[in-house]
Amino acid sequence: MDKEQGVGWLEIRNPKLNVGWAGGIPNSEFRIPNSACVYTLPPTRRHPCDPTDASRTRSAPSQSSYPEGSALYHAGDTMVLCNASVLDRTAPFLRGSGEGWVTAEYAMLPRATDTRSDREVKKGKPSGRSQEIQRLIGRSLRAAVNRGELGERTIAIDCDVLQADGSTRTASISGGWIALVFALARMHEQGLLSEWPLTNQIVAVAVGLIGGEARADLDYGEDFDCDVDLNLVFTGDGRLIEVQGTAEGEPFSREQLEILVDVGWQGAKQVMAKQKEIVGPRLDALGLALP
């Protein structure tokens, strides 16, 4: 990828790490305006930084041409391809209501981890874990839209984990929101929306308590070793959609929970800033607004 492809160029420098990197931000001139590639550097504990810092991202257009919206989301070594497809039907229980639906599916490639696992299709159905995660993704992303403005359509978000190093469900939600916004932008272009239905920005972050320290954006090793494991899904104004928390050993206090939520929110705000940088140029070109 280079600047001649019509992509806006972003240069970011983090003085704490003394490193720099560059990536393109999609705009209306790029040939795949409804796609993005989102990267985060490896989790912050590998560097002497604030443990709430989860946002060091760079972005560039992805190459998924067919979905209405697409995002390739990197969180450390975790990579999730999120594709949003617009289907000309709503959920069966909503037929005749005029309302649309947002749903999600989640899967991991056989070699997304250090050892190969069988494809779930061989087992005839998703595993219990996959079903629980895709329901979480769907619940979270439904909070992003006014479904009454979608008409009787479904936006299906497919989240495929290409590589897993922890926090795949939170990466799927944050990347899925980007894909969803691009899909809504495509629907607007096609004249399928009478009103702009985007009502909330959605971001998810994994937080853990490790040796008494609250840390955001956990990798697999940190997730494995943590004393408390917490997945948080936020709206852009700080309201909570979902809180999934587990004590891996000793029970944790309400005070510790509040600290974990605060650390998660600090990290989430940084990820949200990058989400806005990614979808903002596309929406600005169409005269559309972020929530």
N, C-alpha and C positions, 0 to 999 in steps of 0.2 A: 504494500500500500504506500502511495506517496501523495504529495499535495496536488499533483496534476489530476487526481481522480475527482476533484471538486468537493473535497471534504474539508470542513473547517478544522484548523489545527490548534491543538491545545497543549501548552507547555506547563507542567506542574513541577514545583520543586518543594521538597520537604526539608527544611533546614535541620531538623532533628536527625534525619538520616543522612544528610549531605548527599542525596542522590537526586537524579532527575529522570523523567521519562516523558514521552510524548504519545499522544494518540489522537485519532480523528474523531470529530463529533458529527453525526449524520445531519445533513441539511436537505432542503428540498431539491437541490441540484443533483444529489447523488442518485445513482440508478436504482438503488434499493432503499427508498426513504423510510420504509417501515421496519428496518432491521437495525440492530445495534449489537456491539460486542462490548461487554463490561468486564473489566479486570480489577481485582484487588490484589495487592501484594500479600505475601504470606503473613499469617497472624502476627500481631505486633510484639508478642513476647520474644520473638527471635531477634528483636531489636530493643535497645534501651529507651522505650517510648511509653507514653501514657497508656495504661491498659484499657482505657475507654476508647482509644483511637481505632476505629474499624473501617475507615473510609478511604484509605489511600488507593484510589482507583484510577484507571485510565480507560478510555473507551474508543472503539473504532467500529465501523460498519461490519456486520456479519455478512455471510454469503447465502443466507436462506432466502431464496427468491419467491417461493410459493406461498408461505403463510401470509395472512394479512398483517401479522405482527410477529417479530422474532427478536430474541436477545440471547446471546451466548454469554453467560455470566460466570466469571471466575472469582472465587473467594479463596485466596491462598492457592492451594493445589486442587481445590474443588472446582470442577467445571460442570455447569448445567446448561443444556440447550433448552430454551423455553420458546415454544412456537404457539401462537394464538391463531385459531381458525374460526371464522365466522360461518355458522351453519344456519340454514334457512328453516329452522324449526326450534321451538322452545321445549322445555322439559314436559313430559306427558301430563303431569299434574297441573301445568299452567296453560294448557291449550284452551283457547277461547278467552283468556284473561287479558290479552294484550301485553303481557309482561314477558321479558326475556330472562335468560338464565346464564350464569357463568359457572363453569365446572372445570375440573382439572384431572389429569392423569399423571402418574409419577412412575418412573421405572429407572432401573440402573442397568447399564451395559454389563455384560458378563465379566469383563475385566476392568471394571471401574475401580476395583480394590486390588490389593496385592496378591490375591488368589482368585481364580476364576469361579464364578457361580453360574448355575444353569439359568437360562432365560425362564422367566415366570410363565411364558406361554406354554412351555413344556408341561407345567403343572396344571394347566387348564384355567387358572385364575391368579390374580395378584395375591401376593403374600399378605398376611395380616398387617405387617409393617407398611407395605406400600399402600394398602387401602386406607390406613389411618393417616398417612402423610398426604395422600391426594385429597382426602376430605378436608384436612387442615388447609391446604392450598386453596381449594375451592371456597371454603368459608371465608378465608381471609380476603380473597380477591373480589368476592361478591360485595364486600363492604366498600369497594372502590367506585361503584356505579349506582346510578338510579336505574334499576332494571325496567321501570316503566317506560323509559325513553329508548330502549333497545328494540321495541316491537317484539313480535314472537320469534325471536332468534336466540341462538345459543352461541356464546363464545367459549370454545374449548381450549384450555391451556394445557399443552403437553410438555411435561418437564422430564427430560431424559438426562440422567447423570452420566456424563462421559468419564469423569474421574472423581473419586470420593476421597476427601481428606477431612471429613467432619462437616457439620452444619449444612448438609445437603438440603434439608427441608427449608431452612431459612433462606438459603441462596435461591431455591426454587420460587419462593414467595416474592423476594425482592426482584429477581429477574423476570418472574411472571408478570409483575405489575408493569414493567417496561414493555413487554410484549403486548399486554392488554391495551396500553395507551396507544401504541402504534396501530393496533387493530382498530381501535375506535377512530383514530385519525383516518385510516383507509375508508371506514364506513362513512365518515363525514364527507370525504372526497366523492364517494359514490352516491351521495344524496340519500343515504339510508337512515339518517338521523334528523329529526325535526329540531331537537335540542341537544346540546352537548351533555352527555350523561355522566362525565367523570366528576365524582363528588369528593373523593378522598385519595390522597397519596398513601400507599401501603408499603411498609418496610418491615422486615423481620431480622432479628439478630439472636444469636446464641450467646448465652452468658454462663459463666461457671464460677464456682468458689473453689479456688485451688490454694491450699496452704494458707487459708485465711484471707486471700486476696481475690477480689472480684475482677474477672477478666471478660472482655467482650471478644466476639469473633473467634470461637474456639476451633482449633484443628483437631484431628482425630486423637492425637496423643493427649492433648489437654482434656478433651471430652472423656477419654478413658480414665484419666487420673483424677478428675475433679470430685470434690466432696458434694457439691450441689450442681445439678445440670438444669438450666432454665432456658426455654425457648420463648421469646417474646415477639408478638406481632403488634405493631403500632400503626395508628393513623398519623397523618402529617402534623396534626395538632396535639399529638401526645396521648391520645386516648388508646386504650388497650382493646384489641380484638381477641387476643388469645394469650393465655399464660399457661405454659406447660412446665412444671417444676418437679424435680425428684431429688430427694436426699439419697445419695449413694451409700451413706453410712449413718452417721449421727444425724438426727433431725436438726433442721435449721430454724432459727428464730424469725419472728416477724421483722425485727430490725434488720437482720441479714437479707431477708427478702426485699425490703425497701432499698437497701444498698444495691443489690443486684439489679433491680428495676431501674434505679437511677443510672448505673453504669451502662445498662443496655440502652437507655434512652440517649445518653451522650453519644454512644456509637451509632445508634440509629439515625440521629440527626446528620451525622457526617455522610452516611450512605445515602440519605435522602437528598442531600445537596448534589451528590453525583448523579442520582437518578434525574434530577431536574436538569442538569447540564446535558444529559443524554437526550431526553425527550423534548426539552425546551425549544431548540431550533426548529424541530419538525412542527410543533404546535404553533410557534410564532409565525411560521410561513403560511399557516392556514388560518391565522387569526383566532386561534383557540387558546383557552386559558387553563393553567394548572389550578388545582383546588387551592 
